[in-house]
Amino acid sequence: MDNVSFKDLENKLANYIHNPTDLKRIKEAYLFADEKHKNQMRKSGDPYITHPLHVAIILAELHVGPDTIIAGLLHDVVEDTDVILAEIKDKFGEDVAGMVDGVTKLTKMKFSSLEQKQAENHQKMLLAMGKDIRVIVVKLADRLHNIRTIDAQSPEKRERICKETLEIYAPLAHRLGMFKIKAELEDRSLRYTDPLMFKKIEEDISSTNSARLENIDHIIIEIKKYLEDEKVDDFYIKGRVKNIYSIYKKMINQHKEFEDIYDVLAIRIIVDTIDNCYRVLGLIHAKYTPVPKRFKDYIAVPKPNMYQSLHTTVISGNGLTFEVQIRTKEMDEVAELGIAAHWAYKENVTYSKEKEQFEIAQKLKWYADLLQFNEEDKDETDPKTFVDSIRKDILTTSVYVYTPTGDVIDLPKGATPLDLAYKIHTELGNTMIGALVNKRIVPIDYELQNGDIVSIRTNKNSQGPTSSWLKIAKTTHARHKIKTFLNKQNKDILIESGKRELDEEFQNQKIYNYDIKEDFVIKNFSKNNINTLDDLYMDIGKGILSEKTVVAKYLGEQKKNREEIIQASIAKFNKNQKQISDTGVIVDGLSNPQIKLGVCCNPIPGDQIVGYITKGSGIVVHHKDCKNLTNLQNERLINLTWANNISRKYPVLLKIVATDRNGLLADVMDTLSSNNINISSLNVKTNNNFEAIMKIKIMVLNTLELDKIIANLRKVPSIIEIRREGL
């Protein structure tokens, strides 16, 4: 039986909390939890109160504040008893209630699957963490005690909980710099997820430890005397054994045998100043032979979890290879306790939750990323994608690159400049056209390496992401943003397609002047979840709704009979036909206007157009966004429209920018040919950035056909940008 008592917690609190009011509140919280969990038992057979009591003791070992201790004692009362959150708020304050809510499981919600339930629970935890980082500290303490007592669970549940711990909770502890908790979570979980490997490594450590420890003890004595002789003051040395899971990861990921891992045992030298860190490093390298490429300076460039230390691997005179870590006392405390060391409770110091959050976000770059991710994506991402993105993009980063201004950005292994662009800002990703790494042009699928200096090249006129980018992006966040862009783009194309299909059906029915309004849509199609004109056009474009059905509904609502509607439409159509020139443009009030299309912008059916009345040369048709319109007299501009059912084709000049490569032009020509597009002219040149600049004039029916061909061209590898000239 677990004999833990409130006295054990009081003994821990006595080390740093002395305020009688705070101690009284903590005891009241314990008595409240004890009363509410009365008669409840854990699967181990222990009274349930032992669990929140252990959680509070773990938190007290981290020297957290009174409110956090209280939240640890109460974290299960809302889930497992009849207590409601409002009662917690009334008795212990809003701060405590917010933390309790953040760690309360979602057992009352209905889920379609266990996987969804886990995703929902993790999403809530991460969102709550974005509001108050203390939530995750309480949650980690909760998980640590559950892992310590996991033997009481069934084998299936043990494996699931341990796997979840390795995927979510241990990485969170690591990112918070809480090494001691991280190492215990990992080792206890590995015992059940891979018991054979756990036992093998445990035996390997045990069988070689005595010999290694003897060597390490000898080295420690040797280094101590050496540093004293060199007049290094105020230092101490300790040895450490690498945790089993860390050894396991190296063996698996690097395909190494146990004997090939140098840093199973390491020496840690703690000094008083940063200057002495570097001085001691120089002395160690002078006495022992450094192993090439094994030196890491985490003081100059701290890890995202605030970890700072110098690491080097050296070889002694008798051939022993070992790792040396050199850091200050403060760095060592942060390495052990992580973020908890930053806001270890100090009496008589006022620290608001908001100030803590701000300071932590300043110190933990990844936490600032989490806050941004929560704000941008929490409402538009399903829980599983949200959690996957946090886990893969934020919790498992291992590549550190620099922006041109010197900011350090951390990304997962295998990440590309595309991932970096989207991590910095969505718009930066959407307008990206290339990247410079260490001042050299690289493709957007280049795999970023530690220490790369990366500059993202953008163009505000860029066509945006293509479907091929989904294969390049490695982070869930980047892929989500690309999909969002493509879905919106596809939506616009579907709406335009639906409009044209409906218009063609009306014309097939000889209806040339119809007017569909939103109330017509709601009245006839709201039962199909179609409530706007865009919804109507999109469902037609998708093929979900037949345009014939819409026309039939429209005709059925008209007061006049169908024959009268048709006759009126034909009359209007015939009148309009007299006003159409061979360009396909209609000018109201003119039967045979002299019209020509502007060669500066090459307008085509589907474009919004205006006419410019020239002196003696008739009307010149321009795209409404034509660059030349700014130089023309506004009083000479008139509104124009396109006729229906135009069968002729129109010229369009496209400018294509691409990374130059063999076969590029052939791929572009094949794409145009396979889409039955005729080419009027072609010009290709290469600039100083090794980019191919193509200007291609093609013949198309309308903007719909142009959009489709541009979409297909953008699938050609290496193409950076496609745009119409003159706009």
C-alpha positions in Angstrom: 0.0 0.0 0.0 1.1 3.6 -0.6 1.6 5.3 2.7 2.1 8.8 1.4 0.5 11.5 3.6 -0.1 15.2 3.6 2.9 15.5 6.0 5.2 14.4 3.1 3.9 17.3 1.0 4.3 19.7 3.9 8.0 18.7 4.3 8.6 19.5 0.6 6.8 22.8 0.9 8.8 23.8 4.0 11.9 24.2 1.8 10.5 27.3 0.0 6.9 28.3 1.1 6.6 29.9 4.5 3.6 32.2 4.1 0.9 30.9 6.5 -2.0 32.0 4.2 -0.5 30.1 1.3 0.1 27.0 3.4 -3.5 27.2 4.8 -5.0 27.4 1.2 -2.9 24.3 0.2 -4.2 22.3 3.2 -7.8 23.4 2.5 -7.3 22.1 -1.1 -6.0 18.8 0.1 -8.9 18.4 2.6 -11.4 19.3 -0.1 -9.9 16.8 -2.6 -9.7 14.1 0.2 -13.4 14.6 0.9 -14.5 14.5 -2.7 -12.4 11.4 -3.6 -13.5 9.6 -0.4 -14.4 6.0 -1.1 -12.7 6.1 -4.5 -9.8 3.7 -5.1 -7.1 3.4 -7.7 -6.6 0.2 -9.6 -3.6 -0.5 -7.4 -5.9 -0.7 -4.5 -4.7 2.6 -2.9 -7.0 5.4 -1.9 -7.5 7.7 -4.8 -6.2 10.7 -2.9 -2.7 9.3 -3.0 -2.6 10.2 -6.7 -3.2 14.0 -6.5 -1.0 14.0 -3.3 1.9 12.5 -5.3 1.3 15.0 -8.1 1.5 17.9 -5.6 4.7 16.4 -4.2 6.3 16.2 -7.6 5.3 19.8 -8.3 6.7 20.9 -4.9 10.0 19.3 -5.9 10.0 21.8 -8.8 9.4 24.7 -6.4 6.2 25.8 -8.2 3.9 28.4 -6.7 0.9 27.7 -4.3 -1.7 28.0 -7.0 0.0 25.3 -9.0 0.3 23.0 -6.0 -3.4 23.5 -5.4 -4.2 22.8 -9.0 -2.2 19.5 -8.7 -4.3 18.5 -5.7 -7.6 19.3 -7.4 -6.8 18.3 -11.0 -9.1 15.3 -11.0 -12.1 16.4 -8.9 -14.0 17.9 -11.8 -13.6 14.7 -13.9 -14.1 12.1 -11.2 -16.5 13.7 -8.6 -19.6 15.8 -8.6 -17.6 19.1 -8.3 -18.1 21.6 -11.0 -15.6 24.1 -12.2 -17.5 27.1 -10.8 -17.1 25.6 -7.3 -13.3 25.5 -7.8 -13.4 29.1 -9.0 -15.4 30.2 -5.9 -13.2 28.4 -3.4 -9.7 28.7 -4.8 -9.8 31.4 -7.4 -9.9 31.8 -11.2 -6.2 31.0 -11.6 -6.6 27.6 -10.1 -9.9 26.9 -11.9 -8.2 27.7 -15.2 -5.4 25.2 -14.6 -7.8 22.5 -13.4 -9.9 23.0 -16.5 -6.8 22.7 -18.7 -5.9 19.2 -17.4 -9.4 17.8 -17.1 -10.0 14.9 -19.5 -12.9 15.0 -21.9 -14.7 11.9 -20.6 -18.2 13.4 -20.9 -17.9 14.0 -24.7 -18.8 11.4 -27.2 -16.2 10.4 -29.7 -16.4 8.2 -32.8 -13.1 6.4 -32.0 -10.5 6.1 -29.3 -8.0 7.8 -31.6 -10.3 10.8 -31.9 -10.8 10.9 -28.1 -7.0 11.0 -27.6 -6.6 13.7 -30.3 -9.4 15.8 -28.7 -7.8 15.5 -25.3 -4.3 16.4 -26.5 -5.7 19.3 -28.4 -7.4 20.7 -25.3 -4.2 20.2 -23.4 -2.1 22.1 -25.9 -4.7 24.9 -26.3 -4.8 25.2 -22.5 -1.0 25.3 -22.5 -1.1 28.2 -24.8 -3.2 30.1 -22.2 -1.1 29.1 -19.2 2.1 27.0 -19.5 1.7 25.9 -15.9 -1.1 23.6 -17.2 1.5 21.3 -18.9 3.7 21.2 -15.8 0.7 19.9 -13.8 -0.1 17.5 -16.6 3.5 16.2 -16.7 3.4 15.6 -12.9 0.1 13.8 -13.3 1.5 11.6 -16.1 4.8 10.9 -14.2 2.9 9.5 -11.2 0.6 7.5 -13.5 3.7 6.0 -15.2 5.2 5.2 -11.9 2.1 3.2 -10.9 1.3 1.7 -14.4 1.8 -1.9 -13.3 -1.8 -1.9 -12.1 -3.1 -1.4 -15.6 -3.8 -4.1 -18.2 -1.0 -4.9 -20.7 -2.9 -3.3 -23.6 -3.5 -0.1 -21.6 0.1 0.0 -20.4 1.4 -0.1 -23.9 -1.0 2.5 -25.1 -0.2 4.9 -22.3 3.5 4.4 -22.6 3.4 5.0 -26.4 1.4 8.1 -25.9 3.9 9.3 -23.2 6.9 8.8 -25.6 5.1 10.6 -28.4 3.6 13.6 -26.5 4.6 14.0 -22.9 8.3 13.2 -22.9 8.9 15.5 -25.9 7.0 18.2 -24.1 9.1 17.7 -21.0 12.2 17.9 -23.2 11.0 21.1 -24.9 10.4 22.6 -21.5 14.0 21.5 -20.5 12.8 19.3 -17.7 15.4 16.7 -18.1 14.8 14.7 -14.9 11.1 14.2 -15.6 11.8 13.6 -19.4 14.3 10.9 -18.6 12.1 9.1 -16.1 9.0 9.2 -18.4 11.1 7.8 -21.3 12.8 5.0 -19.3 9.6 3.8 -17.6 7.7 3.9 -20.9 10.4 2.0 -22.9 10.1 -0.8 -20.3 6.7 -1.6 -21.8 6.9 -0.5 -25.4 10.1 -2.5 -26.1 10.8 -4.6 -23.1 13.5 -6.8 -24.8 15.7 -3.8 -25.8 15.1 -2.2 -22.4 16.4 -5.3 -20.6 19.4 -5.7 -23.0 20.5 -2.1 -22.5 20.0 -2.2 -18.7 22.1 -5.4 -18.6 24.8 -3.8 -20.9 25.0 -0.8 -18.6 25.2 -2.9 -15.5 27.9 -5.3 -16.9 30.2 -2.5 -18.0 29.3 0.2 -15.5 31.8 -0.9 -12.8 34.8 -0.7 -15.2 33.6 2.4 -16.8 32.9 4.1 -13.5 36.3 3.3 -12.3 37.8 4.9 -15.4 35.5 7.9 -15.0 36.3 8.3 -11.3 40.0 8.2 -12.2 39.5 10.8 -15.0 37.5 13.1 -12.6 40.3 13.0 -10.0 42.8 13.7 -12.8 40.8 16.7 -14.2 40.1 18.1 -10.7 43.9 18.2 -9.9 44.7 19.6 -13.4 42.1 22.5 -13.0 43.3 23.3 -9.5 46.9 23.5 -10.8 45.7 25.9 -13.5 44.1 28.1 -10.8 40.5 27.5 -11.9 38.4 28.6 -8.9 34.9 27.6 -7.7 34.1 24.5 -9.7 32.9 21.0 -9.1 32.8 17.8 -11.2 30.2 15.0 -11.4 29.7 12.0 -13.5 26.3 11.0 -15.1 24.9 7.9 -16.7 22.9 8.5 -19.9 19.3 7.4 -19.5 18.3 4.1 -21.1 15.9 5.6 -23.7 18.6 8.0 -25.0 21.0 5.1 -25.6 18.1 3.2 -27.2 17.4 6.1 -29.6 21.0 6.3 -30.6 21.2 2.5 -31.2 18.0 2.6 -33.3 18.5 5.8 -35.2 22.2 5.6 -35.8 22.3 1.8 -36.2 24.9 1.5 -33.5 25.8 -1.2 -31.0 26.0 -0.4 -27.3 29.8 -0.5 -27.3 29.9 2.2 -30.0 28.2 4.9 -28.0 30.7 7.2 -26.4 28.6 9.1 -24.0 26.9 6.4 -22.0 28.9 8.0 -19.1 29.9 11.6 -19.2 31.7 14.1 -17.0 30.0 17.4 -16.1 32.1 20.3 -15.0 30.2 23.1 -13.2 32.0 26.5 -13.1 31.0 30.0 -11.8 31.1 32.1 -15.0 30.7 31.8 -18.8 34.3 33.0 -19.3 35.4 30.0 -17.2 33.3 27.6 -19.4 35.4 28.5 -22.4 38.7 28.6 -20.4 38.0 25.1 -19.0 37.1 23.9 -22.5 40.5 25.1 -23.8 42.3 23.3 -20.9 40.4 20.0 -21.5 41.4 20.2 -25.2 45.0 20.9 -24.2 45.2 17.8 -22.0 43.1 15.3 -24.0 42.7 14.7 -27.7 39.3 16.1 -29.0 37.3 13.9 -31.3 36.6 15.8 -34.6 33.1 17.1 -35.2 32.0 16.3 -31.7 32.2 19.8 -30.2 28.9 21.7 -29.7 28.5 25.2 -28.3 25.0 25.5 -26.8 26.0 28.5 -24.8 26.4 30.8 -27.8 23.4 29.2 -29.5 21.1 27.7 -26.8 18.7 24.9 -27.6 15.0 25.9 -28.0 14.3 24.6 -24.5 16.9 27.1 -23.0 19.5 24.4 -22.5 23.0 25.9 -22.4 26.3 24.0 -22.2 29.5 23.2 -24.0 29.8 19.6 -25.2 33.0 18.0 -26.4 34.1 14.4 -26.7 37.8 13.6 -26.0 40.2 10.6 -25.8 42.4 10.1 -22.7 46.0 8.9 -22.8 44.9 5.3 -22.2 42.4 5.4 -25.0 39.2 6.0 -23.1 36.6 8.0 -25.1 34.3 10.1 -23.0 32.1 13.2 -23.2 32.7 16.4 -21.2 29.9 18.9 -20.5 30.9 22.4 -19.2 28.3 24.8 -17.9 27.6 27.4 -15.1 25.6 26.6 -12.0 22.6 28.4 -13.3 22.8 26.5 -16.6 23.0 23.3 -14.7 19.8 24.1 -12.8 18.0 25.0 -16.0 19.3 21.7 -17.6 17.7 19.7 -14.7 14.5 21.7 -14.1 14.0 23.5 -17.4 11.4 26.2 -17.5 10.5 25.4 -13.8 13.8 26.9 -12.9 12.8 30.2 -14.5 9.8 30.7 -12.3 10.6 28.7 -9.2 8.4 30.3 -6.6 9.8 33.2 -4.6 7.9 34.6 -1.7 7.2 38.3 -1.7 7.7 38.5 -5.5 4.6 39.4 -7.5 4.4 37.5 -10.7 1.2 37.6 -12.8 0.3 34.8 -15.1 0.5 37.2 -18.1 4.1 38.3 -17.1 5.2 34.7 -16.8 3.7 33.8 -20.1 5.5 36.7 -21.8 8.9 36.0 -20.3 8.6 32.3 -21.1 7.6 33.0 -24.7 10.7 35.3 -24.9 12.9 32.5 -23.6 11.3 29.6 -25.4 11.1 30.3 -29.1 9.1 27.1 -29.7 6.5 28.2 -27.1 6.0 31.4 -29.0 5.5 29.2 -32.1 2.9 27.2 -30.2 1.0 30.4 -29.2 1.0 31.5 -32.8 -0.1 28.1 -34.1 -2.9 28.0 -31.5 -4.1 31.4 -32.6 -4.0 30.7 -36.3 -5.1 27.1 -36.6 -7.1 26.1 -33.6 -10.5 26.7 -35.3 -9.7 25.5 -38.8 -7.8 22.3 -38.1 -9.3 19.0 -37.0 -7.9 17.7 -33.6 -5.8 14.9 -35.1 -4.1 17.2 -37.6 -3.6 19.9 -34.9 -1.9 17.4 -32.5 0.2 15.8 -35.3 1.4 19.3 -36.3 2.4 20.2 -32.8 4.1 16.9 -32.2 6.0 16.7 -35.5 6.6 20.4 -36.2 7.2 21.8 -32.7 8.0 19.0 -30.3 10.5 17.0 -32.4 12.6 19.7 -34.1 16.3 19.0 -34.5 17.5 21.3 -37.3 18.5 24.9 -36.5 18.9 27.5 -39.2 19.4 31.2 -39.3 17.5 34.0 -41.0 19.6 36.8 -42.7 18.9 38.9 -39.6 20.4 36.3 -37.3 17.2 34.8 -35.8 17.4 31.1 -35.0 14.5 29.0 -36.4 14.1 25.3 -35.4 12.6 22.8 -37.7 12.2 19.0 -37.9 14.8 16.9 -39.7 14.2 16.9 -43.5 12.6 20.3 -43.5 12.9 22.5 -46.6 12.9 26.3 -47.3 9.2 25.9 -48.0 8.6 24.7 -44.4 10.7 27.6 -43.1 8.7 30.1 -45.1 5.4 28.8 -43.8 6.7 28.7 -40.2 7.6 32.4 -40.3 4.4 33.5 -41.9 1.6 32.1 -44.1 1.9 34.9 -46.7 5.6 34.4 -46.9 5.0 30.8 -47.9 2.2 31.6 -50.4 4.3 34.2 -52.3 7.6 32.2 -52.2 9.3 31.7 -55.5 12.7 30.4 -54.3 15.4 30.5 -51.6 19.0 31.4 -51.0 21.0 29.1 -48.6 24.3 30.5 -47.6 24.0 33.1 -50.4 23.5 30.4 -53.1 20.2 29.6 -55.0 18.7 26.3 -54.0 15.5 24.5 -55.1 12.6 24.8 -52.6 12.9 21.1 -51.9 16.5 21.5 -50.6 17.0 19.7 -47.2 18.0 22.3 -44.6 21.1 21.6 -42.5 22.1 22.8 -39.1 23.7 26.3 -39.4 22.3 27.2 -42.8 21.6 30.9 -43.4 18.3 31.0 -45.3 16.7 33.8 -47.2 13.3 33.3 -48.7 12.7 34.9 -52.1 9.1 36.1 -52.8 7.0 37.8 -55.5 3.7 39.5 -54.6 2.5 38.5 -58.1 3.3 34.8 -57.5 0.5 32.4 -58.4 0.9 30.7 -55.0 1.3 27.1 -54.0 0.8 24.2 -56.4 -0.2 20.6 -55.5 3.4 19.5 -56.1 4.3 21.6 -53.0 2.5 19.1 -50.8 5.1 16.5 -51.7 7.9 19.0 -50.9 6.7 20.3 -47.5 7.7 18.1 -44.6 5.8 19.8 -41.8 2.1 19.3 -41.1 1.7 23.0 -40.6 3.1 23.9 -44.1 1.0 21.2 -45.8 -2.1 22.4 -44.0 -1.5 26.0 -45.2 -0.9 24.8 -48.8 -4.1 22.7 -48.8 -6.0 25.7 -47.5 -4.8 27.8 -50.4 -5.4 25.1 -53.0 -8.9 24.5 -51.7 -9.8 28.2 -51.9 -8.3 28.3 -55.4 -10.2 25.2 -56.5 -13.4 26.7 -55.0 -13.0 29.8 -57.1 -12.5 27.6 -60.2 -15.5 25.5 -59.4 -17.7 28.5 -58.8 -16.7 30.0 -62.2 -17.3 26.6 -63.9 -20.7 26.3 -62.3 -21.7 29.7 -63.5 -20.8 28.9 -67.1 -22.6 25.5 -67.0 -25.7 27.1 -65.7 -25.5 29.9 -68.2 -25.1 27.4 -71.1 -28.1 25.4 -69.9 -30.3 28.6 -69.8 -29.2 29.4 -73.3 -29.9 25.8 -74.4 -33.4 26.5 -73.1 -33.4 29.7 -75.1 -33.4 31.8 -71.9 -31.0 34.7 -72.4 -32.0 37.1 -69.6 -32.5 35.4 -66.3 -31.9 36.7 -62.8 -31.3 34.2 -60.0 -31.2 35.7 -56.5 -30.2 34.4 -53.1 -33.8 34.0 -51.8 -34.5 31.7 -54.8 -31.5 29.6 -53.8 -32.5 29.4 -50.1 -36.2 28.6 -50.9 -35.4 25.8 -53.3 -32.0 24.3 -52.2 -31.4 25.1 -48.5 -32.4 21.5 -47.6 -29.4 20.5 -49.6 -27.2 22.8 -47.5 -27.0 25.3 -50.4 -27.7 28.8 -49.0 -25.8 31.2 -51.3 -25.3 31.7 -55.0 -21.6 30.6 -54.6 -22.9 27.4 -52.9 -25.2 26.8 -55.9 -22.5 27.5 -58.5 -19.9 25.3 -56.6 -22.2 22.3 -56.4 -23.0 22.6 -60.1 -19.2 22.8 -60.8 -18.6 19.7 -58.7 -21.4 17.8 -60.5 -23.4 17.4 -57.3 -26.3 19.5 -58.5 -27.6 19.4 -62.1 -27.9 22.7 -63.9 -31.0 21.3 -65.5 -32.7 21.1 -62.1 -31.9 24.7 -61.3 -33.3 25.9 -64.7 -36.5 23.8 -64.2 -37.0 25.3 -60.7 -36.4 28.8 -62.1 -39.0 28.4 -64.8 -41.5 26.8 -62.4 -41.4 30.0 -60.3 -42.1 32.4 -63.1 -45.6 33.9 -63.4 -45.5 34.0 -67.1 -45.7 30.8 -69.0 -42.5 29.3 -70.4 -43.3 30.3 -74.0 -43.6 34.0 -73.1 -40.3 33.8 -71.2 -38.5 32.2 -74.2 -40.0 34.7 -76.7 -38.9 37.7 -74.6 -35.4 36.2 -74.2 -35.1 35.6 -78.0 -36.1 39.1 -78.7 -33.4 40.5 -76.3 -30.9 38.1 -77.8 -31.6 39.2 -81.3 -31.3 42.8 -80.3 -27.9 42.1 -78.7 -26.7 40.2 -81.6 -26.9 43.3 -83.8 -24.5 45.0 -81.4 -21.8 42.3 -81.4 -18.7 42.9 -83.4 -16.5 40.1 -84.7 -14.5 40.5 -81.5 -17.4 39.0 -79.5 -17.8 42.3 -77.5 -21.2 44.0 -77.0 -21.6 47.8 -77.0 -25.1 48.9 -75.9 -26.8 51.2 -78.4 -24.4 50.5 -81.3 -25.3 48.1 -84.1 -21.9 47.9 -86.0 -19.2 49.4 -83.8 -15.6 49.6 -84.9 -13.8 47.6 -82.2 -10.4 46.1 -81.7 -8.8 44.3 -78.8 -5.9 45.9 -77.0 -2.6 44.2 -77.7 -1.2 45.5 -74.5 -3.4 43.3 -72.2 -5.0 40.8 -74.7 -8.5 40.7 -73.1 -10.4 37.4 -73.4 -14.0 36.3 -72.6 -14.5 36.1 -68.9 -12.3 39.2 -68.2 -13.9 42.3 -66.9 -13.4 44.8 -69.8 -13.8 48.5 -70.6 -13.7 50.3 -73.9 -11.6 53.4 -74.8 -13.0 55.7 -77.5 -10.1 56.7 -79.7 -10.0 59.6 -82.2 -10.7 58.0 -85.5 -9.8 54.4 -84.6 -13.0 53.3 -83.0 -13.2 51.5 -79.6 -10.2 49.7 -78.1 -11.0 47.0 -75.6 -8.9 46.7 -72.4 -8.8 44.4 -69.4 -10.0 46.4 -66.4 -6.6 45.9 -64.8 -4.6 46.9 -67.9 -1.5 48.9 -66.9 -2.1 51.4 -69.8 -5.5 52.5 -68.4 -3.8 54.8 -65.9 -2.5 56.9 -68.8 -5.9 57.3 -70.6 -8.6 59.9 -70.2 -11.4 58.6 -67.9 -14.2 60.5 -69.8 -13.5 58.3 -72.9 -14.0 55.0 -71.1 -17.2 53.1 -71.6 -18.6 49.8 -70.2 -18.5 46.7 -72.4 -19.7 43.1 -72.1 -18.9 39.9 -73.8 -21.4 38.0 -75.9 -22.6 34.5 -75.0 -21.4 31.3 -76.8 -18.4 32.8 -78.5 -16.6 30.1 -80.5 -13.4 32.0 -81.6 -10.1 31.8 -79.8 -8.1 34.8 -78.4 -4.4 35.4 -77.9 -2.9 35.6 -74.4 0.7 36.3 -73.5 2.1 34.4 -70.6 5.4 35.0 -68.8 6.8 31.9 -67.1 9.7 32.0 -64.7 11.4 28.7 -63.8 14.6 27.3 -62.4 16.5 26.4 -65.6 17.1 22.6 -66.2 17.3 20.1 -69.0 14.0 19.2 -70.5 12.1 22.2 -69.1 10.9 23.6 -72.4 9.9 20.1 -73.6 7.8 19.7 -70.5 6.1 23.0 -71.0 5.4 22.3 -74.7 4.1 18.8 -73.9 1.7 20.3 -71.3 0.3 22.8 -73.8 0.0 20.1 -76.5 -1.8 17.6 -74.3 -4.4 20.3 -73.5 -4.9 21.1 -77.3 -3.5 24.7 -76.9 -2.0 26.3 -80.0 1.2 28.4 -79.6 1.4 31.7 -81.6 4.9 32.7 -80.5 7.7 31.7 -78.0 10.7 33.4 -76.6 13.1 31.9 -74.0 16.1 33.4 -72.2 18.1 32.8 -69.1 19.0 35.4 -66.5 21.9 35.8 -64.1 20.1 33.8 -61.4 20.0 30.7 -63.6 16.3 31.2 -64.2 14.6 30.5 -67.5 12.2 33.4 -68.6 9.7 32.2 -71.1 7.2 34.4 -73.0 4.6 32.3 -74.7 1.6 33.6 -76.7 -1.2 31.0 -76.7 -4.8 30.9 -78.1 -7.6 30.2 -75.7 -11.5 30.3 -75.7 -11.9 32.2 -72.4 -10.6 32.6 -68.8 -11.9 29.2 -67.8 -9.7 27.5 -70.3 -6.8 29.8 -69.4 -7.2 29.0 -65.7 -7.1 25.3 -66.4 -4.0 25.5 -68.6 -2.2 27.7 -66.0 -3.1 25.1 -63.3 -1.6 22.3 -65.4 1.5 24.3 -66.3 2.1 25.0 -62.6 2.4 21.2 -62.1 5.6 21.2 -64.2 8.6 20.8 -61.9 10.9 23.9 -61.5 8.3 26.5 -62.5 8.4 29.4 -60.0 5.8 31.8 -61.4 3.3 32.2 -64.2 1.5 35.4 -65.0 -0.3 37.2 -67.8 1.6 40.0 -69.3 0.1 43.5 -69.4 -1.8 43.2 -66.1 
